Amino acid sequence: MSSILHEYVMPLIREHGVLAIGGITMIESMGIPAPGESAVIAAAIYATTTHQFGIVPLVASAAAGAIIGDNIGYLIGRGIGFRLIHRYGRKIGLTEPRIKLGRYLFLRHGSKVVFFGRFVAVLRTFTSLLAGANRMDWKRFLLANALGGIFWASLYGFGAYALGHEIRRLEAPLAIGLGVVAAVVIGAIIVLLRRHEARLQQEAEQAITD
């Protein structure tokens, strides 16, 4: 990731400033793997040393890119993703009751998934696609998405700007810590789903009729 950052991302930041950050975070949020978090941190550190652009426009651009990209990802998931799941889901074990269960879980807990998913690398890339594919209500998605995008951009943007190069020492442990927490949470959710799948599917059938 560091080689990608130095060879491709930093030249974009030097040439296009905050617009590059908005573009990178938008691409990542659409569902295409990109170094959004690292780019925000690198640009904030670059801003402290060169003053080529201010930290407020940087954070605003990162947040806007994240929000716009997530909404594009949501629309892709709601259109293409939903149809693909219904057409080919059985081949990977996604039966109709399980598809309804996914929609039911996003109905109940989608806002939490969208908000907190913004802070975990893998989830940040695919959450909006999953929200759209599971037909999460767009207004709820937009609110959670906007809050998550603003908090995420502010945390890493202002944090990196304040700490400067010291953030590099903290970045890896922070990412590992968040990854471990995410793995534990996801594992616990999988165990709970398997234990209570039948009951939850019954609740989903009653809650979702279409």
C-alpha positions in Angstrom: 0.0 0.0 0.0 2.9 2.4 0.8 4.3 2.0 -2.7 0.9 2.8 -4.3 0.7 5.8 -2.0 4.0 7.2 -3.0 4.0 6.3 -6.7 0.4 7.2 -7.6 -1.5 8.9 -4.8 1.0 11.6 -3.7 1.6 12.9 -7.3 -2.2 13.2 -7.6 -2.4 15.2 -4.4 0.5 17.5 -5.4 -1.1 18.2 -8.8 -4.8 18.3 -7.9 -4.9 19.0 -4.2 -8.1 18.3 -2.3 -9.9 17.3 -5.6 -7.7 14.2 -5.7 -8.8 13.3 -2.2 -12.4 13.7 -3.0 -12.0 11.5 -6.1 -10.1 8.7 -4.2 -12.6 8.5 -1.4 -15.4 8.5 -3.9 -13.9 5.6 -5.8 -13.3 3.6 -2.7 -16.9 4.2 -1.4 -18.4 3.1 -4.7 -17.0 -0.4 -4.1 -13.7 -0.2 -5.8 -10.7 -0.9 -3.5 -8.6 2.3 -3.1 -6.4 3.7 -0.4 -8.9 6.3 0.8 -7.9 6.4 4.5 -4.2 6.5 3.7 -4.7 9.2 1.1 -6.6 11.4 3.6 -3.8 10.9 6.2 -1.0 11.6 3.6 -2.8 14.7 2.3 -3.2 16.1 5.9 0.5 15.6 6.6 1.3 17.1 3.3 -0.9 20.1 4.2 1.0 20.7 7.4 4.4 21.0 5.6 3.5 22.7 2.4 0.3 24.7 3.2 -0.7 24.1 -0.4 -4.3 23.7 0.8 -6.1 24.1 4.1 -7.2 21.2 6.3 -10.9 22.3 6.3 -11.2 22.0 2.5 -9.4 18.7 2.7 -11.8 17.3 5.2 -14.8 18.7 3.3 -13.6 17.1 0.1 -12.9 13.7 1.7 -16.4 13.7 3.4 -18.1 14.8 0.2 -16.3 12.1 -1.9 -17.2 9.5 0.7 -20.9 10.5 0.8 -21.2 10.8 -3.0 -19.4 7.5 -3.6 -21.5 5.6 -1.1 -24.7 6.8 -2.7 -23.4 5.7 -6.1 -22.5 2.3 -4.6 -26.0 2.1 -3.0 -27.7 2.7 -6.3 -25.5 0.1 -8.0 -26.3 -2.4 -5.2 -30.0 -1.6 -5.3 -30.1 -2.1 -9.1 -27.6 -4.6 -10.3 -26.7 -6.2 -6.9 -30.3 -7.0 -6.0 -31.0 -8.7 -9.3 -27.7 -10.7 -9.2 -28.5 -12.0 -5.7 -31.9 -13.1 -6.7 -30.7 -14.7 -10.0 -27.5 -16.4 -8.8 -27.8 -16.4 -5.0 -28.8 -20.0 -4.7 -25.5 -21.1 -6.2 -23.7 -19.7 -3.2 -26.3 -20.7 -0.6 -28.4 -17.5 -0.6 -31.8 -19.0 -0.6 -34.9 -16.8 -0.7 -35.4 -17.0 3.1 -31.7 -16.0 3.6 -32.1 -13.1 1.1 -35.1 -11.9 3.1 -33.1 -12.4 6.3 -30.4 -10.1 4.9 -33.0 -7.4 4.1 -34.5 -7.8 7.6 -31.1 -7.3 9.3 -30.5 -4.2 7.3 -34.0 -3.0 8.1 -33.3 -3.4 11.8 -29.6 -2.6 12.0 -28.6 -1.0 8.7 -27.9 2.4 10.1 -25.3 1.0 12.6 -23.7 -1.1 9.8 -23.4 1.9 7.5 -22.1 4.3 10.1 -19.5 2.0 11.8 -18.6 0.3 8.5 -17.1 3.6 7.4 -14.3 3.1 10.0 -13.3 -0.5 8.9 -11.3 -0.8 5.6 -13.1 -3.8 4.0 -16.6 -2.8 5.2 -16.0 0.8 4.0 -15.6 -0.4 0.4 -18.6 -2.7 0.3 -21.2 -1.5 2.9 -23.0 0.8 0.4 -23.3 -2.0 -2.1 -24.7 -4.4 0.5 -27.1 -1.7 1.8 -28.4 -1.2 -1.7 -28.6 -4.9 -2.6 -30.6 -5.4 0.7 -33.0 -2.6 -0.2 -32.2 -0.5 2.9 -34.4 2.6 3.1 -32.5 5.4 1.2 -33.3 8.1 3.7 -32.0 6.1 6.6 -29.0 5.1 4.5 -28.3 8.7 3.5 -28.4 10.0 7.2 -26.1 7.2 8.5 -23.8 7.5 5.5 -23.5 11.3 5.8 -22.8 11.2 9.5 -20.3 8.4 9.1 -18.5 10.1 6.2 -18.2 13.4 8.1 -17.0 11.8 11.3 -14.5 9.6 9.4 -13.0 12.4 7.3 -12.8 14.7 10.4 -11.2 12.0 12.6 -8.4 11.1 10.1 -8.1 14.5 8.5 -7.9 16.8 11.6 -6.2 14.0 13.6 -3.4 13.6 11.0 -3.1 17.4 10.6 -2.7 17.8 14.4 -0.3 15.0 14.9 1.7 15.4 11.7 4.2 12.6 10.9 3.6 11.0 14.3 0.3 9.7 12.9 2.3 7.3 10.8 3.5 5.5 14.0 -0.1 5.2 15.1 -1.8 4.3 11.8 -0.8 0.6 11.6 -1.7 -0.2 15.3 -5.0 1.6 14.8 -5.8 -0.2 11.6 -4.9 -3.6 13.2 -7.0 -2.8 16.3 -10.0 -1.9 14.2 -9.5 -5.0 12.1 -9.4 -7.2 15.1 -12.6 -5.6 16.6 -14.3 -6.0 13.2 -13.3 -9.7 13.0 -14.6 -10.4 16.5 -17.9 -8.6 15.9 -18.4 -10.3 12.5 -17.6 -13.7 14.0 -20.0 -13.1 16.8 -22.7 -12.1 14.4 -22.2 -15.2 12.2 -22.4 -17.5 15.3 -25.6 -15.7 16.5 -27.1 -15.9 13.0 -26.5 -19.6 12.8 -27.9 -20.3 16.2 -31.0 -18.2 15.6 -31.4 -18.4 11.8 -34.7 -20.2 11.8 -36.3 -17.7 14.2 -34.9 -14.7 12.4 -36.1 -16.0 9.1 -39.6 -16.4 10.5 -39.4 -12.8 11.7 -38.1 -11.7 8.3 -41.0 -13.4 6.5 -43.5 -11.5 8.7 -41.7 -8.2 8.3 -40.9 -8.4 4.5 -43.8 -9.4 2.3 -42.5 -8.4 -1.2 
